[in-house]
Amino acid sequence: MTGRSRIGQTLGAESGTRFRAWDPARGVAIEPAFVSATDSEVERAAALAEAAAAEYRAASGAARGAFLRACAERLEARGDALVARAGQETALPEPRLRGELRRTANQLRLFAALAEEGSWVDARIDRSHPAQENQPRRPDLRSCLRPLGPVAVFGASNFPLAFSVAGGDTASALAAGNPVIVKAHPAHPGTSELAAEAILEAARASGAPDGVFSLLFDSGVEIGAALVRHPAIRAVGFTGSLAAGRRLMDLAAARAEPIPVFAEMGSVNPVFVLPEALAERGAALAAGLHASATLGAGQFCTKPGLVFLPGAGTAATSFTRELAQRIQTTPPATLLTRGIAEAYCRGVDERAGHAGVELLAKSAAPISTALFQVSSATLAANPKLEEELFGPALLLVRYGDEREALEAARRLPGQLTATLHATETDLRRNAGLVALLETKAGRLIVNGYPTGVEVSHAIVHGGPYPATSDSRATSVGTRAIFRFARPVCYQDAPEFLLPQELRDANPLGIWRLVDGEWTRAGL
Amino acid sequence: MTGRSRIGQTLGAESGTRFRAWDPARGVAIEPAFVSATDSEVERAAALAEAAAAEYRAASGAARGAFLRACAERLEARGDALVARAGQETALPEPRLRGELRRTANQLRLFAALAEEGSWVDARIDRSHPAQENQPRRPDLRSCLRPLGPVAVFGASNFPLAFSVAGGDTASALAAGNPVIVKAHPAHPGTSELAAEAILEAARASGAPDGVFSLLFDSGVEIGAALVRHPAIRAVGFTGSLAAGRRLMDLAAARAEPIPVFAEMGSVNPVFVLPEALAERGAALAAGLHASATLGAGQFCTKPGLVFLPGAGTAATSFTRELAQRIQTTPPATLLTRGIAEAYCRGVDERAGHAGVELLAKSAAPISTALFQVSSATLAANPKLEEELFGPALLLVRYGDEREALEAARRLPGQLTATLHATETDLRRNAGLVALLETKAGRLIVNGYPTGVEVSHAIVHGGPYPATSDSRATSVGTRAIFRFARPVCYQDAPEFLLPQELRDANPLGIWRLVDGEWTRAGL
């Protein structure tokens, strides 16, 4: 298998920059070389997607579902190859990758089921009224969500399957009826190519139009930028760093025709440990937090990075001792990429040298798991300490009293999650803190840990900026489909012109809001 | 009554710029003077709104509904004064303003009913599963839409009631649980003040928190810009020109913490007249189009500004003659503001002098209703002719054949509406045109006219840029509430911490998605 740049189902390689993946565990480059896409390949992928959009938007929910189920099957059929290659490219352990593959296939099937069932389109019918005195005739109005058009997807480095080529952004965009162009993450091009092959094979097998999916490689950022600027692209899905996400947001906002960018840009996921819970179960909490913060070498968007803890008391002292011991003896980690490892080590060194920051524990080099501690006053004076340090580091913030915890919470930027460890008494005493955290995060967790994001109907993997670009969206769970659709209203349209979802008899049997009442009956 | 700058319930005037409204019919300034808000008043309004947000987000749907119903009543109680003052400030005729008042009050009641019924929050519950082999315990996940926080609203000049202080943006933002700060349109400060008094009185009467609503005056654009840049503001609703809307979009996107702007920026609302329909009912079409294009002196966002017509044939000739006669004899119009009148007259002169543009008919000066004509080739070469000319002007575009009509449609920018006048045969022959128009507009009208936007569940008053800033939103109808809310997920939260919408027993009796099934039952 030679290196290539693959776009669409028809396009071969041009002469872009060659690059190889890197094996972070062994410290060597991995064959074969891949070729960055060129500007003209971006043009071709966009033209293919635009042409496919007209056909694919007309595909039924059943057809989209069949395509997504075929993607899941084809992905599973390549399971061993995917897990092996992803293991090389990311140093993530095999059981984790097997789990992620299962999650990715199930995610595709969940969106298949959503498309097949069909009620997600929010179909609404207001029947016409004849003219009355003072009032003209009211027309027949029917509306439902329709596809936006071609979507550009940027995969994340830390989930080479579930948030990458065949991940949630792709699954939800395809389920909504949009062609997808993925810009492969340069850290796992081989995994990306295998996943793209599965999708392309599924597209062919299920009769989806040519151009419904394309993959573009790039070792740099130019191809992604060209994609976001391209007039054919109607929306962007992204998971990655705040700097990269904001760059895409700014590019999209500066277009002649601005488009929405749904960027999930990470979070420190604050954890508030309240006094009674600490006294009751400090040791279990230390074990739980350690496990959550070091899971996947601390490379989850939902890693708990900031832990607020009472400043005094024996319970706090033994919790801290327990946590420090666990951190100290954490086995060495391997991070996803050289860039992440360098940024992490630099971040740990900076924190260790920061005035007012105490290094409580550190495991063996080169990638040390690290526990730092500050007072909430120091944190207040140094908001930079609230920024995400991607990797297995944890910052304890000691608060003097609950009012100080509330003030610290008020200063927090937007988060994917916020967690409370609290007894019922703690929660009732800190109602203000609870209410405030609800305004700061997409998901509020009580006596649990933020890592482990269920793919379900009720999940929200989103939150106020800078956690994401748009707090009204989630990138995980069935609500993610709403990012890539818009309502279209048909006024007095004859039956044969309407989408199936809006026809009198309700042939799909979906839930519809008819004259203000939800029903699955026909008219 | 002396002039003032009114914000919140508590703040008086500071020493901003004084300005007066202008009576466009009589050409005189109207007393009293109003005072532009100062930067420190923006600060105070924002601080009040932020403080109110915490309390108001906790208000029940019933409480929000009562507040909105009180707004409607208080507005109606001031009906005579509102209509009289709005008539002076806008030159809109009394029957139109009476109708707009009725629409505005009904719109407030529709959002009241939405808040009271409560199902709009899209409540979802995924119950926990115990741990199984290979799978950890699944937590209990519950989510629903929650308020975004303070919303800034910019009223439109052309609907001094329905799209202004107490209009759809305000109604939907308040219904969702957000405080609102309105920047009054400088063309109707007196109407704005009366509407604001109604809202403030309703807020006091229904126990809504101080700061839930504020009104700021400004004769210029600085106060609006300061509002959009203010960190307390979480979203913006706007109706007005493309230039002003885009300016706010750019300001919001450049914030340290970008916020969504929902700007409705107008449209030319293309109408495609297909051959058979033209032959069957050309005269009725000419009458209908004339009525729609000159309604309210052509100052509707949904005014049909661009009419595509077969280039040859006797039906086209008599349609054009009929329409030209009607345009010629249209009574003189008065436009909303001096600025609009100047821009309109300039636009008419520019068009009349434009190479390839034929002036077919023009009514008496100074504000002439005007009918222009171009070939679709000329339009293709001069995209500027596709821009909205706000006022009673109409541009006929003659197409050679249906393929040429399709190509012209492909070049159109995003629109609020697109209209087809067509027989069933026309529609079936032009399936490609119909499918294409669906991608260009928020509302597709068959054999009707785009003016007259129902306030209902199924309506969409939105569309791709530049019609609006975000095609996924509507500014009219109950779906407008989704602009101002975001999903929040509660993981393993005890019952007493959950919003009523997510509690086991479903005390509000709302529709909820429980383990993937819609139900109104409790758990």
Chai-1 contact restraints between the chains, C-beta under 6 A:
chainA,res_idxA,chainB,res_idxB,connection_type,confidence,min_distance_angstrom,max_distance_angstrom,comment,restraint_id
A,R124,B,H457,contact,1.0,0.0,6.0,A-B,restraint_1
A,R124,B,A458,contact,1.0,0.0,6.0,A-B,restraint_2
A,I125,B,A458,contact,1.0,0.0,6.0,A-B,restraint_3
A,D126,B,S456,contact,1.0,0.0,6.0,A-B,restraint_4
A,D126,B,H457,contact,1.0,0.0,6.0,A-B,restraint_5
A,D126,B,A458,contact,1.0,0.0,6.0,A-B,restraint_6
A,P139,B,G448,contact,1.0,0.0,6.0,A-B,restraint_7
A,L141,B,A458,contact,1.0,0.0,6.0,A-B,restraint_8
A,L141,B,I459,contact,1.0,0.0,6.0,A-B,restraint_9
A,R142,B,A458,contact,1.0,0.0,6.0,A-B,restraint_10
A,S143,B,A458,contact,1.0,0.0,6.0,A-B,restraint_11
A,S143,B,V460,contact,1.0,0.0,6.0,A-B,restraint_12
A,A253,B,A253,contact,1.0,0.0,6.0,A-B,restraint_13
A,E257,B,Y465,contact,1.0,0.0,6.0,A-B,restraint_14
A,E438,B,V488,contact,1.0,0.0,6.0,A-B,restraint_15
A,R443,B,C489,contact,1.0,0.0,6.0,A-B,restraint_16
A,R443,B,Q491,contact,1.0,0.0,6.0,A-B,restraint_17
A,L444,B,Y490,contact,1.0,0.0,6.0,A-B,restraint_18
A,I445,B,Q491,contact,1.0,0.0,6.0,A-B,restraint_19
A,V446,B,D492,contact,1.0,0.0,6.0,A-B,restraint_20
A,V446,B,A493,contact,1.0,0.0,6.0,A-B,restraint_21
A,G448,B,P139,contact,1.0,0.0,6.0,A-B,restraint_22
A,G448,B,Q491,contact,1.0,0.0,6.0,A-B,restraint_23
A,G448,B,D492,contact,1.0,0.0,6.0,A-B,restraint_24
A,S456,B,D126,contact,1.0,0.0,6.0,A-B,restraint_25
A,H457,B,R124,contact,1.0,0.0,6.0,A-B,restraint_26
A,H457,B,D126,contact,1.0,0.0,6.0,A-B,restraint_27
A,H457,B,L513,contact,1.0,0.0,6.0,A-B,restraint_28
A,H457,B,G516,contact,1.0,0.0,6.0,A-B,restraint_29
A,A458,B,R124,contact,1.0,0.0,6.0,A-B,restraint_30
A,A458,B,I125,contact,1.0,0.0,6.0,A-B,restraint_31
A,A458,B,D126,contact,1.0,0.0,6.0,A-B,restraint_32
A,A458,B,L141,contact,1.0,0.0,6.0,A-B,restraint_33
A,A458,B,R142,contact,1.0,0.0,6.0,A-B,restraint_34
A,A458,B,S143,contact,1.0,0.0,6.0,A-B,restraint_35
A,I459,B,L141,contact,1.0,0.0,6.0,A-B,restraint_36
A,I459,B,C489,contact,1.0,0.0,6.0,A-B,restraint_37
A,V460,B,S143,contact,1.0,0.0,6.0,A-B,restraint_38
A,V460,B,P487,contact,1.0,0.0,6.0,A-B,restraint_39
A,V460,B,C489,contact,1.0,0.0,6.0,A-B,restraint_40
A,Y465,B,E257,contact,1.0,0.0,6.0,A-B,restraint_41
A,S471,B,R486,contact,1.0,0.0,6.0,A-B,restraint_42
A,R472,B,R486,contact,1.0,0.0,6.0,A-B,restraint_43
A,R486,B,S471,contact,1.0,0.0,6.0,A-B,restraint_44
A,R486,B,R472,contact,1.0,0.0,6.0,A-B,restraint_45
A,P487,B,V460,contact,1.0,0.0,6.0,A-B,restraint_46
A,V488,B,E438,contact,1.0,0.0,6.0,A-B,restraint_47
A,C489,B,R443,contact,1.0,0.0,6.0,A-B,restraint_48
A,C489,B,I459,contact,1.0,0.0,6.0,A-B,restraint_49
A,C489,B,V460,contact,1.0,0.0,6.0,A-B,restraint_50
A,Y490,B,L444,contact,1.0,0.0,6.0,A-B,restraint_51
A,Q491,B,R443,contact,1.0,0.0,6.0,A-B,restraint_52
A,Q491,B,I445,contact,1.0,0.0,6.0,A-B,restraint_53
A,Q491,B,G448,contact,1.0,0.0,6.0,A-B,restraint_54
A,D492,B,V446,contact,1.0,0.0,6.0,A-B,restraint_55
A,D492,B,G448,contact,1.0,0.0,6.0,A-B,restraint_56
A,A493,B,V446,contact,1.0,0.0,6.0,A-B,restraint_57
A,W511,B,W518,contact,1.0,0.0,6.0,A-B,restraint_58
A,L513,B,H457,contact,1.0,0.0,6.0,A-B,restraint_59
A,G516,B,H457,contact,1.0,0.0,6.0,A-B,restraint_60
A,W518,B,W511,contact,1.0,0.0,6.0,A-B,restraint_61
